[in-house]
Structures are given as C-alpha cells and as structure tokens.
Amino acid sequence: MSNPSGTDFAGVQAFVAVARAGGFREAARATGLSASSLSDSVKRLEARMGVRLLNRTTRTVAVTEVGAILLERFESVLDDFAVTMGLADEHRGTPAGTLTLNVPVNAARLILPRILPAFLAAYPDIRVEVVVDNGFVDILAAGCDAGIRYDDRLEKDMVAVPIGPRRQRFATAAAPAYLDRHGRPEHPRDLLAHACLAGRTSGGPLAAWEFEREGEVVRIEPAGPLTVPVAAIDLAVSAAVAGSGIVHLFEDWLRPALDRGELEPVLQPWWQSFTGPFLYYPGRDHTPAPLRAFIDFQRRFRWAA
C-alpha cells in the first residue's frame, strides 16, 4: 500500500475498528461514525486491495484469513500513529488529576486489574477512583467521568469505545465430587433438577441463566440452596468448589478454578458468547485530561483473548 490516499487510511481505520469491535454496529458506537459509512470504507479498501477482509452474514462479521494477517500489520501502523500523535501531549505536560470510573463488579474483577497497574505506572500524577455499581447509572449525576458497561446496558447519547477482550463467554461448572453424586447435565433443562448457586442484582430478581447452541436459546430460572448478591458472587464460586452445587458465571471468573481442577465444565457446548464491554463517557468538546489519557492508553493496550 505505497502512497496511500486519505480514503485508504480511512478504510484501514474502519477495518481495524470493525475487527476489534466484532461488528459494524459495535464499531459505529465506538467511533461515532455510522455503520453504513464504515461498511463503505471497508468495501473501498477491499476493492483497492483486491482481497476480502471481512466475511459478512446477517448476524455475524468475521475476519478472513488474509484479513487476520493484515489486521496485525494495520494495528501496528495505527498504534505507531497514535503514539506519535501522543507526543504532543508530552509537550503540553503530563496529565494529572482524578479519574472516577463507574463499573460493574465483573469489570472490577476481570477488566481493570489487567490495565490499571500499567496505566498508573505510565501516569503517576493521575489518581483513579473506582465506583462499583451493577445497575443503570447516570454517570454525570453520579459524579463519574466514565463508566464500563455491556452493550445492552449503555447509556444513550454517550461515546463508547471497546475495552477488554472483545468476546467473552458465560461458563457453567461444578465440583467433580458434586457431579459424581448427582450426575452430569446433558441439556440446560437438566439443571432444573440440580442445586444451582444463583446470583441476584441489587433489589432485583434472580439472574436467569441463558444458554445457546446452533441457534437454540434456552433460559432457565436457577433454584438451589444458595443465593448471593452479584457483588458477593465469590461466595457462590467457593460453595461450588466445596461441592454445594452448580455455578454459572463469566468464564474468566471461573477459569482459575477450572484450570486447577476444582471445578469441572458443565454443558460446555451450550456456553453462550457475547460482545465484550465498552468504556463510555459524555461526548463533550473538552474531555478531562485524566480521562483522555485513559482512553488513549486503553486503545493501545494489548488485551489478551
């Protein structure tokens, strides 16, 4: 791609945004551009290069084999560009102040520990305050600079950028001893005859367990000997390890116990995947320096799958 035109660069940016976000709608939310304009930019890039970068269906968007190869190169170029542009920030002085983030408990547990230590080391003059809240939140009324939520719980009229792994899964598991005693479920409805260790949002109903396989979606209402608030879901994990029943939670949350053999996967072909979370914030003209630093830093951060 020697001597690229502005359209080529826009196409590269659009392709990387869609690939990172996992879809045109998600990329549109992250970039503030329309899904149709992103699609047009990618099509022009594909036409110029003479290769297909994305496979599109009515439900999914997936990077092709050649697209995956080029994506890594494009990301490197864009990251270098972002770093170069960031040099201007150094001449304006190091960002300082307080950054207040409103996040659900799973983000506090699974997302922030991966990025905050590196961010704090890079910006020693920024102080981060984390508010943990699982509900719908007006971040401005709550006095927060930004929040982290999933697509279905984002506030309207906010700028949203992907943060963390772009695909996650819910996992279901139990202690091997429990399964030896009570049997191993073969279908999600079999869970109705098992001891389910459930979570409840603040003041809300029990969180339903949802499963999906080959287009079939099954939702069950868990019932069992233990119900805990989502903020204390570690109690359910500990009870599952002790053999009290079956737990259903983010795969990353259960992964340590699964890897140690304390928990055994249950109904793994039915584990439902979903788009990862977004960092969202008001789309105002002058974003506070600590928030701008965090946005730029997390965009360059290499998230493990």
Secondary structure per residue as TSV (DSSP state, phi and psi in degrees):
chain	resnum	aa	ss	phi	psi
A	1	M	-	360.0	58.7
A	2	S	-	-73.7	151.4
A	3	N	S	47.6	56.8
A	4	P	-	-69.6	144.6
A	5	S	-	-84.9	172.7
A	6	G	H	-61.0	-35.5
A	7	T	H	-63.6	-38.6
A	8	D	H	-61.3	-44.6
A	9	F	H	-65.2	-40.0
A	10	A	H	-63.1	-38.5
A	11	G	H	-65.2	-41.8
A	12	V	H	-61.5	-46.3
A	13	Q	H	-60.5	-41.9
A	14	A	H	-65.7	-45.4
A	15	F	H	-60.4	-46.8
A	16	V	H	-63.3	-41.3
A	17	A	H	-62.2	-44.2
A	18	V	H	-68.1	-42.2
A	19	A	H	-64.2	-41.7
A	20	R	H	-68.5	-39.8
A	21	A	H	-82.3	-20.6
A	22	G	T	86.9	14.3
A	23	G	S	168.8	162.0
A	24	F	H	-71.3	-39.4
A	25	R	H	-65.0	-43.6
A	26	E	H	-65.9	-39.9
A	27	A	H	-67.2	-35.2
A	28	A	H	-63.0	-41.4
A	29	R	H	-64.3	-37.7
A	30	A	H	-73.1	-35.4
A	31	T	H	-97.7	-17.9
A	32	G	S	82.5	2.2
A	33	L	S	-94.1	165.7
A	34	S	-	-81.5	152.9
A	35	A	H	-61.7	-36.6
A	36	S	H	-66.7	-39.5
A	37	S	H	-68.0	-37.3
A	38	L	H	-63.8	-42.8
A	39	S	H	-62.1	-43.1
A	40	D	H	-63.2	-40.9
A	41	S	H	-63.6	-42.3
A	42	V	H	-66.5	-40.9
A	43	K	H	-62.3	-41.1
A	44	R	H	-63.9	-40.2
A	45	L	H	-64.1	-43.8
A	46	E	H	-61.1	-41.6
A	47	A	H	-65.2	-41.0
A	48	R	H	-67.3	-38.7
A	49	M	H	-85.4	-20.1
A	50	G	T	76.9	22.6
A	51	V	S	-138.3	154.3
A	52	R	-	-89.2	126.6
A	53	L	-	-97.7	-29.9
A	54	L	E	-130.8	138.1
A	55	N	E	-95.0	125.9
A	56	R	E	-116.8	133.0
A	57	T	-	-125.3	-179.9
A	58	T	S	-67.9	-19.5
A	59	R	S	-115.5	-25.8
A	60	T	-	-135.4	158.7
A	61	V	E	-129.7	125.9
A	62	A	E	-132.1	143.7
A	63	V	E	-75.2	134.0
A	64	T	-	-74.1	173.9
A	65	E	H	-62.1	-46.9
A	66	V	H	-70.1	-32.7
A	67	G	H	-61.8	-38.6
A	68	A	H	-64.4	-38.1
A	69	I	H	-65.9	-46.3
A	70	L	H	-70.6	-30.8
A	71	L	H	-57.7	-44.2
A	72	E	H	-61.2	-40.5
A	73	R	H	-69.4	-43.4
A	74	F	H	-62.2	-43.1
A	75	E	H	-60.1	-40.9
A	76	S	H	-62.4	-42.8
A	77	V	H	-63.8	-46.5
A	78	L	H	-67.1	-36.4
A	79	D	H	-64.5	-42.1
A	80	D	H	-62.6	-39.2
A	81	F	H	-62.9	-43.8
A	82	A	H	-63.4	-40.4
A	83	V	H	-64.3	-42.4
A	84	T	H	-62.2	-44.9
A	85	M	H	-63.5	-31.3
A	86	G	H	-68.4	-16.3
A	87	L	H	-61.3	-28.3
A	88	A	H	-62.3	-34.3
A	89	D	H	-62.3	-35.9
A	90	E	H	-64.3	-35.0
A	91	H	H	-74.2	-19.1
A	92	R	T	-90.1	-1.4
A	93	G	-	103.3	157.3
A	94	T	-	-74.0	131.5
A	95	P	-	-58.6	141.3
A	96	A	-	-144.2	158.6
A	97	G	E	126.6	-165.5
A	98	T	E	-110.1	135.4
A	99	L	E	-115.6	119.5
A	100	T	E	-108.9	121.3
A	101	L	E	-113.6	134.3
A	102	N	E	-106.3	117.2
A	103	V	E	-137.3	152.3
A	104	P	-	-74.4	165.5
A	105	V	H	-62.2	-35.1
A	106	N	H	-67.2	-34.2
A	107	A	H	-69.5	-38.3
A	108	A	H	-63.6	-30.6
A	109	R	H	-88.6	-38.3
A	110	L	H	-110.1	-26.2
A	111	I	T	-101.9	-55.7
A	112	L	H	-62.0	-37.8
A	113	P	H	-60.7	-22.6
A	114	R	H	-80.2	-25.8
A	115	I	H	-115.4	-33.2
A	116	L	H	-61.4	-43.9
A	117	P	H	-56.8	-42.5
A	118	A	H	-68.5	-37.6
A	119	F	H	-65.7	-45.0
A	120	L	H	-64.4	-34.3
A	121	A	H	-69.1	-35.6
A	122	A	H	-75.7	-28.4
A	123	Y	-	-128.9	76.4
A	124	P	T	-65.3	-15.4
A	125	D	T	-93.0	2.4
A	126	I	E	-103.1	133.1
A	127	R	E	-108.4	128.3
A	128	V	E	-107.0	129.3
A	129	E	E	-113.5	130.1
A	130	V	E	-112.3	124.9
A	131	V	E	-108.3	122.4
A	132	V	E	-97.5	120.9
A	133	D	-	-152.7	126.4
A	134	N	-	-92.5	-4.6
A	135	G	S	-92.7	-177.6
A	136	F	-	-72.0	131.0
A	137	V	-	-132.6	133.4
A	138	D	-	-84.1	100.5
A	139	I	T	-64.8	-31.4
A	140	L	T	-68.5	-44.9
A	141	A	T	-64.3	-30.9
A	142	A	T	-82.4	-2.2
A	143	G	T	76.0	27.3
A	144	C	-	-107.7	150.9
A	145	D	S	-81.6	-34.7
A	146	A	E	-158.4	166.9
A	147	G	E	-137.1	169.6
A	148	I	E	-125.7	125.0
A	149	R	E	-148.7	168.0
A	150	Y	-	-89.8	166.5
A	151	D	G	-52.9	-40.9
A	152	D	G	-79.6	-2.4
A	153	R	G	-124.4	18.6
A	154	L	-	-80.1	144.2
A	155	E	-	-70.6	148.7
A	156	K	T	-73.8	159.9
A	157	D	T	59.9	35.2
A	158	M	E	-121.1	150.3
A	159	V	E	-80.5	132.8
A	160	A	E	-130.5	131.3
A	161	V	E	-124.8	143.0
A	162	P	E	-61.6	143.2
A	163	I	-	-142.1	135.3
A	164	G	S	86.8	-178.9
A	165	P	-	-57.3	140.7
A	166	R	S	-81.6	-16.8
A	167	R	E	-127.6	134.9
A	168	Q	E	-132.0	167.6
A	169	R	E	-136.8	152.7
A	170	F	E	-88.6	138.3
A	171	A	E	-120.0	150.1
A	172	T	E	-122.1	135.5
A	173	A	E	-157.5	162.5
A	174	A	E	-154.4	163.0
A	175	A	-	-66.7	140.8
A	176	P	H	-53.0	-37.9
A	177	A	H	-63.8	-40.1
A	178	Y	H	-61.9	-45.6
A	179	L	H	-67.3	-33.0
A	180	D	H	-63.6	-35.6
A	181	R	H	-78.8	-39.5
A	182	H	H	-111.9	-4.6
A	183	G	-	91.8	161.0
A	184	R	-	-104.7	119.0
A	185	P	-	-59.3	141.0
A	186	E	S	-109.0	-16.3
A	187	H	S	-140.8	145.7
A	188	P	G	-51.4	-33.8
A	189	R	G	-67.0	-19.9
A	190	D	G	-63.0	-21.6
A	191	L	G	-65.7	-20.6
A	192	L	G	-64.2	-19.7
A	193	A	G	-99.8	9.7
A	194	H	S	-115.6	165.8
A	195	A	-	-82.2	108.1
A	196	C	E	-100.2	135.2
A	197	L	E	-100.1	105.5
A	198	A	E	-103.5	159.5
A	199	G	E	-116.8	151.0
A	200	R	E	-131.9	132.7
A	201	T	-	-72.8	161.2
A	202	S	T	-57.7	116.3
A	203	G	T	68.3	9.0
A	204	G	S	-112.7	-177.4
A	205	P	-	-75.8	170.9
A	206	L	B	-60.8	139.9
A	207	A	-	-72.9	123.7
A	208	A	-	-67.4	151.9
A	209	W	E	-99.4	125.8
A	210	E	E	-117.7	137.0
A	211	F	E	-129.9	155.0
A	212	E	E	-148.9	135.8
A	213	R	E	-152.9	122.0
A	214	E	T	50.4	44.1
A	215	G	T	86.0	-11.5
A	216	E	E	-89.4	126.0
A	217	V	E	-111.2	130.2
A	218	V	E	-125.9	127.3
A	219	R	E	-114.8	133.9
A	220	I	E	-126.9	152.3
A	221	E	-	-96.7	109.8
A	222	P	-	-67.2	144.7
A	223	A	-	-141.3	138.7
A	224	G	S	179.1	-166.7
A	225	P	S	-80.6	-9.1
A	226	L	E	-142.4	130.3
A	227	T	E	-128.0	130.6
A	228	V	E	-130.3	155.1
A	229	P	E	-66.9	150.4
A	230	V	G	-56.8	-34.1
A	231	A	G	-64.2	-18.6
A	232	A	G	-118.7	33.1
A	233	I	T	-64.4	-19.3
A	234	D	H	-58.0	-27.6
A	235	L	H	-62.4	-39.9
A	236	A	H	-67.3	-38.6
A	237	V	H	-63.4	-45.3
A	238	S	H	-62.1	-39.9
A	239	A	H	-65.6	-37.8
A	240	A	H	-64.7	-43.6
A	241	V	H	-60.6	-35.0
A	242	A	T	-77.6	-6.1
A	243	G	T	96.0	17.5
A	244	S	S	-81.4	-18.9
A	245	G	-	165.5	-161.2
A	246	I	E	-106.3	138.3
A	247	V	E	-119.0	148.8
A	248	H	E	-133.0	115.3
A	249	L	E	-158.7	175.0
A	250	F	E	-53.7	135.5
A	251	E	H	-58.4	-42.1
A	252	D	H	-61.4	-30.9
A	253	W	H	-69.7	-38.6
A	254	L	H	-87.9	-12.8
A	255	R	H	-54.6	-44.3
A	256	P	H	-57.6	-44.1
A	257	A	H	-69.1	-34.5
A	258	L	H	-65.7	-44.3
A	259	D	H	-66.0	-31.6
A	260	R	T	-81.3	-7.5
A	261	G	T	81.4	6.5
A	262	E	S	-71.2	-29.8
A	263	L	S	-122.8	149.5
A	264	E	E	-114.7	134.0
A	265	P	E	-60.5	142.1
A	266	V	-	-126.8	134.3
A	267	L	S	57.5	37.5
A	268	Q	G	-57.6	-37.0
A	269	P	G	-63.0	-15.5
A	270	W	G	-98.0	0.9
A	271	W	-	-63.8	127.8
A	272	Q	-	-90.6	131.8
A	273	S	E	-100.4	159.2
A	274	F	E	-157.2	163.1
A	275	T	E	-67.4	139.7
A	276	G	-	-67.5	176.8
A	277	P	-	-76.7	170.8
A	278	F	E	-126.0	144.6
A	279	L	E	-89.6	123.6
A	280	Y	E	-126.3	151.5
A	281	Y	E	-161.0	161.9
A	282	P	E	-64.7	139.7
A	283	G	-	-85.8	62.8
A	284	R	-	-94.9	165.2
A	285	D	S	-66.2	-41.1
A	286	H	S	-116.6	94.0
A	287	T	-	-74.2	133.5
A	288	P	-	-53.2	144.0
A	289	A	H	-56.2	-43.7
A	290	P	H	-61.7	-39.4
A	291	L	H	-69.0	-42.9
A	292	R	H	-60.0	-40.7
A	293	A	H	-62.7	-40.7
A	294	F	H	-68.7	-41.8
A	295	I	H	-59.4	-49.3
A	296	D	H	-65.2	-39.0
A	297	F	H	-66.0	-45.4
A	298	Q	H	-71.2	-25.6
A	299	R	H	-67.0	-32.4
A	300	R	H	-89.4	-11.6
A	301	F	-	-69.8	135.7
A	302	R	-	-90.1	105.2
A	303	W	-	-84.2	129.2
A	304	A	-	-71.2	147.4
A	305	A	-	-66.4	360.0
